[in-house]
Amino acid sequence: MIDSILSRPEIFWFVAGLVLFLLELIIPGFVIIFFGVGAWVTAIVCLIHDPGINTQIIIFAVTSVLSLAALRRLIQNKLFYSREPGSVDVDDEFTGKEAVAKTTISPGKTGRVEFKGTIWKADSESDIKEGQSVIILEKDNFTLLVEPKKII
């Protein structure tokens, strides 16, 4: 079995890529997956052509490093977090949502609001009484900018 895998480089590179993908699930860091991509690209090249072992290693190294350099930051930003201040993804959890004032809030005087069971510091350009419902306009670090909820 091992002889057949080693005699067919496309199978070797495919299995190596699969092992690297599985290792990414076990070892955190979001780096190993790109070496799996390099192994699979090498497997595809071996399936189409018959490169020598040195060429296979070069293809693996180059595609692994290029995919790591080109895609890691892009995928991390899309899947895990955004480095932009005031990220839209984070603000969407707050912006436009309703909270309840736990203290009096007035322009220039920070108060407190409760949102989803957590007490937050809050600022407002309007006077807000304790117990009044408010709408969150934006989140700035650990402070929410709120306005009184308009009753229709």
C-alpha positions in Angstrom: 0.0 0.0 0.0 2.7 2.5 1.0 4.7 1.5 -2.2 1.6 2.4 -4.3 1.2 5.8 -2.6 4.9 6.6 -3.0 4.9 5.4 -6.7 2.0 7.8 -7.5 3.0 11.3 -6.4 -0.4 12.8 -6.9 -1.8 10.4 -4.3 1.0 11.2 -1.9 0.5 15.0 -2.2 -3.3 14.6 -1.9 -2.9 12.6 1.3 -0.3 15.0 2.6 -2.7 17.9 1.9 -5.5 16.1 3.7 -3.3 15.5 6.7 -2.3 19.1 6.8 -6.0 20.2 6.6 -6.8 17.9 9.5 -3.8 19.2 11.5 -5.2 22.8 11.1 -8.3 21.7 13.0 -6.1 20.4 15.9 -3.3 23.0 16.0 -4.5 26.7 16.1 -2.8 29.4 14.1 -4.4 29.4 10.6 -1.1 28.7 8.8 -1.0 24.9 8.2 -4.0 25.0 5.9 -2.0 26.9 3.3 0.6 24.2 3.2 -2.4 21.8 2.6 -3.3 24.0 -0.3 0.2 23.8 -1.6 0.2 20.0 -1.4 -3.1 19.8 -3.3 -1.9 22.2 -6.0 1.2 19.9 -6.3 -1.1 16.9 -6.5 -3.0 18.5 -9.4 0.2 19.3 -11.2 1.4 15.7 -10.7 -1.9 14.4 -12.1 -1.6 16.5 -15.2 2.2 16.3 -15.8 5.0 14.1 -14.4 7.4 16.5 -12.7 10.5 15.3 -10.9 10.7 15.3 -7.1 12.7 18.5 -7.1 10.1 20.3 -9.2 7.3 18.9 -6.9 9.0 20.3 -3.8 9.5 23.7 -5.5 5.8 23.7 -6.6 4.7 22.8 -3.0 6.9 25.4 -1.4 6.1 28.3 -3.8 2.3 27.7 -3.8 2.2 27.2 0.0 4.1 30.5 0.6 2.2 32.4 -2.0 -1.2 31.3 -0.8 -0.2 32.0 2.8 1.0 35.5 1.9 -1.9 36.3 -0.4 -4.8 34.8 1.4 -4.2 34.6 5.2 -4.9 38.2 6.1 -7.9 38.4 3.7 -9.5 35.2 5.1 -8.8 36.1 8.7 -10.4 39.5 8.3 -13.5 38.0 6.6 -13.9 35.0 8.9 -12.5 35.9 12.3 -12.3 39.6 12.9 -11.9 43.0 11.4 -9.0 45.3 12.2 -11.0 48.4 11.2 -12.1 50.6 14.1 -15.8 50.6 14.5 -16.2 47.5 12.3 -19.7 47.2 10.8 -19.9 43.5 11.8 -19.4 44.4 15.5 -21.6 47.5 15.4 -24.5 45.6 13.8 -25.0 43.8 17.1 -25.6 47.1 18.8 -26.7 49.8 16.2 -30.4 50.3 16.1 -31.1 48.0 19.0 -33.1 49.0 22.1 -31.7 49.3 25.6 -32.9 50.6 28.9 -31.4 53.5 30.8 -30.2 52.5 34.3 -29.2 56.0 35.3 -30.0 59.5 34.1 -28.0 60.5 31.1 -27.6 64.1 29.8 -25.3 65.8 27.4 -21.8 65.8 28.9 -22.8 63.4 31.6 -22.1 59.7 31.1 -24.7 57.3 32.4 -25.5 53.6 32.2 -27.8 51.5 30.1 -28.6 47.8 30.1 -28.3 45.9 26.8 -28.8 42.2 26.6 -28.3 41.8 30.3 -25.1 43.8 30.4 -24.6 47.2 31.8 -22.8 49.6 29.5 -21.5 53.2 29.8 -23.6 55.5 27.7 -23.5 59.0 26.3 -26.3 61.0 24.7 -26.9 64.4 23.2 -30.4 64.4 24.7 -31.7 64.2 28.3 -32.7 60.6 29.2 -34.4 59.6 32.4 -33.7 56.4 34.4 -35.9 53.5 33.1 -36.5 55.2 29.7 -36.0 53.1 26.6 -33.2 54.2 24.3 -32.0 53.3 20.8 -28.3 52.6 20.4 -26.8 54.8 17.6 -23.2 53.5 17.7 -20.6 51.8 19.9 -17.3 53.4 20.7 -15.1 50.9 22.6 -17.1 50.3 25.8 -19.4 53.3 25.5 -22.7 53.4 23.7 -24.0 56.5 22.1 -27.8 56.4 22.6 -30.9 58.5 21.9 -34.3 58.4 23.5 -36.7 56.0 21.9 -39.3 57.8 20.0 -42.9 56.8 20.8 -45.1 56.6 17.8 
